[in-house]
Amino acid sequence: MFRDYLTLAVAAKPKELPMSSEAIYPGSPSERTRWIEAQRSFAPAKNALDPWIPYAFLSENEIGPAGEQIPTATIFLTNRECPYRCLMCDLWRNTLDTTVPPGAIAAQISYALDRLPVFQKPTSEYLQSAQVKLYNAGSFFDPRAIPPGDYPEIASAVSGFGRVVVECHPALVGQRTLSFRDKIDGMLEVAIGLETAHGPTLSLLNKRFDLADFRRAAAFLCQSGIDLRVFLLLNPPFMSLDDASVWIKRSLDAAFDAGASVCSILPTRMGNGAMEQLAEQGRFTLSRIDALEEALEYGIRLGLGRVFADLWDIERFYSCDCSRARAERLATMNETQTIPPPIVCEKCAPDR
């Protein structure tokens, strides 16, 4: 049974951070959307992209549920900007203003795989043990981003992979998800950005769904034989760092309660204009790297699924001489799903 995190959130509302009298964050979703878009003027402009080439791609290993190393191709697809305006998102900088031409997404996938050495001439056994992540800075099942008519060609481009991972907003999980599932060879996994189980804060993030919507999408996926991956924010805006450390744990609980097999914890970053404005208002503070350690340790100890810390640009969160050692410890936890001895530092965390 799902725990009632919405009731819990109301009963345990985080202490509000102080807010200046200027540039108050709007109260309605439509006003928030306009405000978020207006803050883009303070961020770098969109990058110029080629619709036939992914804007990034890489290969790495990800530990599997049985401790095996899963070869992983991650492809960041170039496509139309997401219709949602999430408060903390800066992924719009690598999107287009129009839908890509027919065949472009499959061409992007082939372009990346042809340039990742371990996937250039793989055996069928190697591909079966591997996974490909198709991340498109929005929702894979948004028809204006990934044309449904391209599903057969996309499925052909990822033919042989044992697992295909895509991302999607809960509102767009549905029949198109099943259509794509039925066209690929391997297991389908859908990643959803829940961000936080704290209902009021989730609403303020302008993601246009609530915890009940997330639960319905999660249940649909599980009932359809599709795996669920969940993205969570370590320190969303509008929470003190102390409250954020509590709610990331409750959010991990909520994600696994909903059937997630994998959770990824992301430290909230600046860089989209809106987060800088909130920081100036005192409504957002960058997290500490030791808080990421604590959250990852909690998730791994649950033993309910794999939990990873997002270490991209982790240097941004360094605050002490011990930070590099903490980052290495986080990488070890990601790679092994075990918990090494703690880093002891009298300067930054004397009580740990």
C-alpha positions in Angstrom: 0.0 0.0 0.0 1.2 3.5 -0.8 2.1 5.6 2.2 0.1 8.8 2.3 2.9 11.3 1.7 0.5 14.1 0.7 -1.1 14.0 4.2 2.3 13.7 5.8 3.5 16.7 3.8 0.7 18.9 5.0 1.2 17.8 8.6 5.0 18.3 8.4 5.3 21.4 6.2 8.9 22.5 6.0 10.0 25.7 7.6 9.8 28.4 4.9 13.0 30.1 4.0 13.1 33.9 4.2 11.9 35.8 1.1 12.8 39.3 0.1 10.0 41.7 -0.7 11.1 41.8 -4.4 10.5 39.4 -7.2 8.0 37.2 -5.3 7.5 33.8 -6.9 4.1 33.7 -8.5 1.2 31.8 -7.0 -0.6 30.3 -10.0 0.9 27.8 -12.5 0.3 30.0 -15.5 2.0 33.0 -13.8 4.8 30.7 -12.7 5.4 29.6 -16.3 5.6 33.2 -17.5 8.0 34.0 -14.7 10.2 31.0 -15.3 10.4 31.8 -19.0 11.2 35.5 -18.2 14.2 34.4 -16.1 15.8 32.8 -19.2 17.1 36.2 -20.1 19.6 35.9 -17.2 20.8 32.5 -18.5 22.9 31.5 -21.6 20.9 31.3 -24.8 19.9 28.1 -26.5 22.7 26.2 -28.2 22.6 25.9 -32.0 21.9 22.3 -32.7 21.7 20.0 -35.8 18.4 17.9 -35.8 20.3 15.0 -37.2 23.0 14.8 -34.5 22.5 14.2 -30.8 23.8 17.0 -28.7 25.8 14.6 -26.5 26.5 10.9 -26.0 28.7 8.7 -23.8 29.3 5.1 -22.7 29.7 3.9 -19.2 28.9 0.9 -17.0 26.0 0.8 -14.5 25.8 -1.8 -11.8 22.8 -4.1 -12.3 20.4 -5.6 -9.7 22.6 -8.7 -9.3 25.8 -6.7 -9.0 26.7 -7.2 -12.7 28.2 -4.4 -14.8 25.8 -3.3 -17.5 27.4 -1.6 -20.5 25.4 1.6 -21.1 25.1 3.9 -24.0 23.5 7.2 -23.0 22.3 9.4 -25.9 21.1 12.9 -25.4 18.7 13.4 -28.2 18.2 16.7 -30.0 14.5 17.4 -30.3 11.7 19.9 -29.7 11.6 21.7 -26.3 9.5 20.2 -23.6 6.0 21.8 -23.2 6.4 21.9 -19.4 8.3 24.7 -17.7 9.8 23.1 -14.6 11.3 25.6 -12.3 14.8 24.1 -11.9 15.2 22.8 -15.5 18.0 24.1 -17.8 17.6 21.3 -20.4 15.8 23.7 -22.7 19.2 25.1 -23.7 19.8 22.0 -25.8 16.4 21.8 -27.6 14.9 22.9 -30.8 11.8 25.2 -31.4 10.3 22.8 -33.9 9.7 19.0 -34.3 12.6 17.1 -35.9 12.2 15.8 -39.4 11.0 12.2 -39.9 13.9 9.8 -39.4 16.0 12.3 -37.5 15.8 10.5 -34.1 16.8 7.1 -35.4 19.6 8.8 -37.3 20.8 10.5 -34.1 20.9 7.1 -32.3 22.9 5.5 -35.1 25.3 8.5 -35.2 26.0 8.1 -31.5 26.4 4.3 -31.5 28.7 4.4 -34.5 31.0 6.7 -32.5 31.0 4.8 -29.2 33.8 2.3 -29.5 32.3 -0.5 -27.4 29.1 -0.4 -29.5 30.5 -0.2 -33.0 30.7 -3.9 -33.6 29.1 -5.6 -30.7 28.2 -9.2 -30.5 24.5 -10.1 -30.0 25.4 -11.4 -26.5 27.1 -8.1 -25.6 24.1 -6.1 -26.7 21.7 -8.4 -24.8 23.6 -7.6 -21.7 23.7 -3.8 -22.4 21.2 -0.9 -22.2 20.7 2.3 -24.1 19.4 5.4 -22.5 17.5 7.7 -24.9 17.2 11.0 -23.0 15.5 13.8 -24.8 15.3 16.7 -22.3 11.6 16.2 -22.0 9.2 13.3 -22.6 9.9 10.6 -25.0 6.2 10.0 -25.5 5.5 13.7 -26.3 4.5 13.3 -30.0 5.8 16.8 -30.9 9.3 15.8 -29.5 9.6 12.2 -30.7 7.2 11.5 -33.7 5.3 8.3 -33.1 5.6 7.4 -36.7 9.3 7.1 -36.1 8.9 4.4 -33.4 9.6 1.4 -35.8 12.8 3.1 -37.1 13.9 4.0 -33.6 13.3 0.4 -32.5 15.4 -0.8 -35.3 18.2 1.5 -34.3 18.3 0.0 -30.8 17.7 -3.5 -32.0 19.4 -6.1 -29.8 19.8 -4.0 -26.7 18.5 -5.9 -23.6 17.1 -2.7 -22.1 15.9 0.7 -23.5 15.5 3.5 -21.0 13.5 6.7 -21.9 12.2 9.6 -19.8 8.6 10.9 -19.6 6.3 13.2 -17.7 3.5 11.2 -15.9 0.8 12.8 -18.0 2.3 11.4 -21.2 2.6 7.8 -20.1 0.0 5.8 -21.9 -0.9 4.1 -25.1 2.2 5.5 -27.0 4.3 3.9 -24.2 2.8 0.5 -24.9 3.2 1.0 -28.7 6.9 1.6 -28.3 7.3 -1.2 -25.8 5.8 -3.6 -28.3 8.3 -2.6 -31.0 11.6 -3.0 -29.2 13.5 -6.2 -28.6 14.5 -5.6 -24.9 12.9 -4.5 -21.7 11.5 -0.9 -21.6 12.3 1.3 -18.6 10.7 4.7 -18.1 12.3 7.4 -16.0 10.1 9.9 -14.3 11.2 13.0 -12.5 9.2 12.9 -9.3 11.7 15.3 -7.7 10.1 15.3 -4.2 7.3 13.6 -2.4 6.5 16.8 -0.5 3.3 17.8 -2.2 3.4 21.6 -1.7 7.0 21.8 -2.9 6.2 19.6 -5.9 3.5 22.0 -6.9 5.9 25.0 -6.6 8.3 23.3 -9.0 5.7 23.8 -11.7 5.9 20.3 -13.0 2.1 20.2 -13.5 1.5 16.9 -11.7 1.0 15.8 -8.1 1.9 12.7 -6.2 -1.4 11.0 -7.2 -0.5 11.5 -10.9 2.9 10.0 -10.3 1.4 7.0 -8.5 -1.1 6.4 -11.4 1.7 6.5 -14.0 3.9 4.2 -11.9 1.1 1.7 -11.5 0.4 1.8 -15.2 4.0 1.1 -16.0 4.3 -1.7 -13.4 1.0 -3.3 -14.7 2.3 -3.1 -18.2 5.6 -4.9 -17.5 7.6 -1.7 -17.8 10.3 -0.9 -15.3 10.3 2.5 -13.5 13.3 4.7 -12.7 12.8 7.8 -10.6 14.8 11.1 -10.5 14.8 12.9 -7.2 16.1 16.3 -6.2 18.4 16.4 -3.1 17.5 20.0 -2.2 14.6 21.5 -4.0 14.0 25.2 -3.6 11.7 26.5 -0.9 13.1 24.1 1.6 15.8 24.6 4.2 18.7 22.2 3.9 17.6 20.5 7.1 14.1 19.8 5.8 15.6 18.8 2.4 17.6 16.1 4.1 14.4 14.7 5.7 12.4 14.9 2.5 14.9 13.2 0.2 14.6 10.1 2.4 10.8 10.3 2.3 10.9 10.7 -1.4 13.1 7.6 -1.8 10.5 5.8 0.3 7.7 7.0 -1.9 9.5 6.1 -5.2 10.2 2.6 -4.0 6.6 2.3 -2.7 5.4 3.1 -6.2 7.5 0.3 -7.7 10.7 2.0 -8.8 13.7 -0.3 -9.4 16.2 2.5 -9.7 16.4 6.0 -8.1 18.8 8.7 -9.0 19.5 11.6 -6.6 20.3 14.9 -8.2 21.7 17.9 -6.3 19.7 20.9 -7.5 21.8 23.2 -9.6 21.7 26.8 -10.8 22.2 27.9 -14.4 18.7 28.5 -15.8 18.2 32.1 -14.5 15.2 31.1 -12.3 17.3 29.3 -9.7 19.7 32.3 -9.5 16.7 34.6 -8.8 15.4 32.3 -6.1 18.9 32.1 -4.6 19.0 35.9 -4.4 15.6 35.8 -2.7 16.9 33.4 -0.1 14.6 30.7 -1.4 17.3 28.3 -2.6 20.6 27.2 -1.3 23.1 24.8 -2.9 23.4 21.6 -1.0 26.4 20.1 0.7 28.2 17.1 -0.7 28.0 15.3 2.7 24.2 15.7 2.4 24.4 13.8 -0.9 26.4 11.1 0.9 23.8 10.8 3.6 20.9 10.5 1.1 22.7 7.9 -1.0 23.7 5.8 2.1 20.0 5.9 3.2 18.8 4.7 -0.2 21.3 1.9 -0.5 20.6 0.7 3.0 16.9 0.4 2.1 17.8 -2.5 -0.1 14.7 -2.0 -2.3 16.5 -1.2 -5.5 19.6 0.5 -6.9 20.2 4.1 -5.9 22.7 6.5 -7.7 24.0 9.9 -7.0 24.3 12.2 -10.0 27.9 13.3 -9.9 27.9 15.5 -13.0 29.7 18.8 -12.2 30.0 17.6 -8.6 32.9 20.0 -8.1 30.3 22.8 -7.9 29.4 21.4 -4.5 32.9 21.2 -3.0 33.1 23.3 0.2 36.0 21.7 2.1 39.4 20.0 1.7 37.6 16.7 2.2 35.1 17.2 -0.7 37.2 15.4 -3.3 37.5 12.3 -1.1 33.7 12.5 -0.5 33.1 12.6 -4.3 35.3 9.5 -4.7 33.3 7.8 -2.0 30.1 8.7 -3.8 31.5 7.2 -7.0 32.4 4.0 -5.2 28.8 3.7 -3.8 27.4 4.3 -7.3 29.7 1.6 -8.7 29.2 -1.0 -6.0 26.0 -0.2 -4.2 27.9 -0.8 -1.0 28.8 1.8 1.7 32.5 2.4 2.4 33.8 3.7 5.7 32.7 7.4 6.3 35.0 10.4 5.6 35.8 11.9 9.0 36.5 15.7 8.8 36.5 17.9 11.9 36.4 21.0 9.8 33.1 20.5 7.9 31.3 17.7 9.6 32.6 17.1 13.1 29.6 15.0 14.2 29.6 12.5 11.3 
